[in-house]
Amino acid sequence: MKKVLYGILSLAILFACDMEELPKSQISAKPVFGTETGLEMYTNSFYEVFPATTSRYTNSYYIAVNQVVKYLTENGFSAEESSGWDWRTLRNINYFITNCTDESVPQATRNNYLGVARFFRAYFYFDMMKRFGDLPWINHPLDVNDPLLNSGRDARTLVVDSIKADLDFAIANIKTAKDPTCSTITSTVAAAMKSRVCLWEGTYRKYHTEAGLQASANQWLQEAADAAQIVMNAGYSIYTGAGVTNSYRKLFISKTPISSEVLYAVTFDNTMGVVHSSNRQWTSVTFGSCPSLVRPFVNTYLMLDGTPFTNQTDYATKSFPQECMNRDSRLAQTVRTPGFTRITGGTTVKTAPNYAYAITGYQTCKFTLDDTQFDNVDICDNNVILFRYAEVLLNYAEAKAELGSLTDADWAKTVGALRARAGITGGISSKPVAVDPYLKSTFFPDVSNPEILEIRRERGIELSFEGFEWSDVCRWKLGNSLTRDWEGIYIPEFEVPYDMNGDGTLDVCFTKSLTPANKVPGVYYLYVGEKLANGAKNNSQIAADGHTLVYMKDQKRTWNDKLYFYPIPANDLVMNPNLGQNKGWD
């Protein structure tokens, strides 16, 4: 973030110097494109495209939110409501690429910064392609008379080929391979990005058979594995320095990126006023959408011995404290479980989930700083990770599994390493050979390969809430999974206050009465009856089993395959009818 501020300010100063001497129509590009300093300052402006928030979760089969998802409501979304057809970022990048030709700067230096620019063009186009599908491929800044302003869209295959070409150039030409500050795009970051893009494309081609591109899927999967291998050879490792119970979460609550695992992160500094609102996003009932894990997904966290939690015959009727025992330590580092603590007024206290926020009973803690002073104001300065080694390992493992070439050694250094960090002892040295029936039937009924199933389990857990959810749903063609009820914790009894975090203090009572009698002071009473006093449906209800909390039971979500790509916004289609509309959105 600081890089962006400094870069934009410096660019403004450089341009201002020329503007004092020349008419606006004749501004000289020499101060920018004629020096390495100018090239660096210009490319710093590209970094503003990165998200500066920990709230990057998207439509997912494992996240519930406290609002109606219009996109998943029958006839609830249209081209008139669509957005995102914005090309200003691309113009800035293309202007640099077109004008970075001053021979007074050595070719290798220019290629370094051209590599950075082409990385950002690939990053921009990848996001646009995932959202809209076919796009016009534009590789130069357009003027008012350029025919491309009114052209149609190029095939998605041409776009993704061009994205890969940009990333190949970036990998080959960016001079820096590793940055200890994790705040600069390096050739290794470009390789990580390529592994992400190629995995998406390879699996999209495999599972979206209607596209007719299955024959070329393996080519992209091999490119994904090869790109990931570049990163795996660059000296990164899975961070374990804070022990089994803290290492995973420490990655996300640290101010300074942990460079052994983090490739790139957006950094912040409270003293400079460069901050974000992470704690408010994950603790305020009114500020965000209260994203919460659903219980079927929580059920996929393994036991510490590596066996599925759902192998236990009574798994479905375990209370919240019971289900949290002896689980993959990432569960307790992702959501508040018994033993979770916060700091209030300098004192460390055990803290239960806030049931006004935790709509399914599972409140996320993965990104929140421990001190409650950060909750109600925007003063957080923990780093926001955008590329890390764990994702690359999962990209590699998935690509190899999809290709049918995953070995025990591959498993051990990828999924095995991630599970070992989480304290799991079983199944970390050799790839799985048996299908978990719960995982398959609940989330991936069309997948019978145990390696792919377990890698998908691992990806969901390791990368939870990091912004990959919708992307994975789309490439795996899992849209129908978004229509399931948002089920939460199991409630053994109603009208009985519970101590949910083991500190000896009663925390919550689930009641079916609008006016519960004999209320205990300090206990939060969550009404789970079917209707509110005004007759409207209550959001928090109980499922058909009579004990499972379910959220927005009556707000049904629907799926149509047209939703894999957003519609071209209606206003943009009016301006350029040649764009055409995506299938099903006409």
Order of alpha helices (4+ residues) and beta strands (2+ residues): alpha-alpha-alpha-beta-alpha-alpha-alpha-alpha-alpha-alpha-beta-alpha-beta-alpha-alpha-beta-beta-beta-alpha-alpha-alpha-alpha-alpha-alpha-beta-beta-beta-beta-beta-alpha
